[in-house]
Amino acid sequence: MNRLVLQAQILDIAAIRYTPAGLPALDLMLKHESMVDEAGSPRKVAMEIKAVALGDIVKRIQALSLTEKTVFTGFLSAQRQGRGTVFHITGFAD
C-alpha cells in the first residue's frame, strides 16, 4: 500500500499549469516538523518535500494560507526522470 498522511505547511506554491490531458496541476513545496518516538527516545523530525496536486483539489489548495498547518493525504511517486520523490496530494483536512 502506498498512502501518506502528513501534517505540513506550504513553503512555496507555483502558478497553475495544465497537463497534456487538460487537468489543472499545482506544484508545491511542503515543510513538516514534529516530535516522534524512536526506539524509546524522542526525536525531532524536520523535512521538506516536493508535492503536486491535480484536478479539482488545486483551487482548494490555492485558498490555503502559507502559514497554516494542514493534514495532507496522498501517495508517493518518483519524480520525472526518476530523480527524487514527489508527494501526490489527493486530499486534505482543513
N, C-alpha and C positions, 0 to 999 in steps of 0.2 A: 504494500500500500504506500502511496506517495501523497501525504497530506501534511500540510504545515499550518499551525496556528501560531501567530507571532504578534505580540504587542509591540508596536513601534510607532515612531513619528516620522513624518515625511521630511527629509532633509532637502530634497531637490525634486522638482517636477518639471518635465519638459512640456512643450506645446503638443497638442493633439496631432497625431499623424494618422494615416489610414492605411490599412493592409491592402494587398492586391485584391482581396475579396470585398473591399469597401467598408470593413469594420473599423470603428474608431479605436485607436491604440494610444496608450499613455505610458511613457517610460518614467520611472521614479527611482529615487534612492531613499531607502528606509534606514533608520537608526534604531537599534534596540539596546537597552541597558536593563540589567536585572541582577538579582542575587539568587543563586541556586545552591542546592546542597549536592556536593560531590564527594563520595567516599566519607561521609560523615562530617565534612567541613564546609563552611560557607565559601562560596566563590563568586566574585563579581564577574559578570559576563557583559561585554560590550562589543557590538559589531555593526557593520554597515553592509547592506545587501542591495543589489540591483533588483528591481521589480518591474513588472509590466502588467497592465490591465487592458482587457479587450472587451469591446461591446458596450452594453448599456451601463455597466458599472463605472465607466470612465467619467461621466458627468457627476456622479455621486462622489467620486474620489476628489475631483476638482473642487468641490464645495467644502472639503475638509480644511481645517486650519493647520498650518505648518507646525504649530506648537502643541497641538493636542495629541495624546497617545491614543491609538486606535488598535483594536484587535482585528488583524487581517487573517483571512483564511485562503488557502490555495494549495499549489503544488510546486515542486522544484523541477527545473529542467536545465539542460545545458544551454549556454548562450549560443548564438550563431557562431559558426566556425569552431564550436566546441571548447572555447576558452572561458572557463569560469561557470558559475551557476547563476540562474535568474529565478526569482520567485514570481510565479504567475498568480496574481490576485484574482480570486473568483468571488470573494465576498468579504464583508467586514461588518463589525458591530460598532455603532457609534454611541 
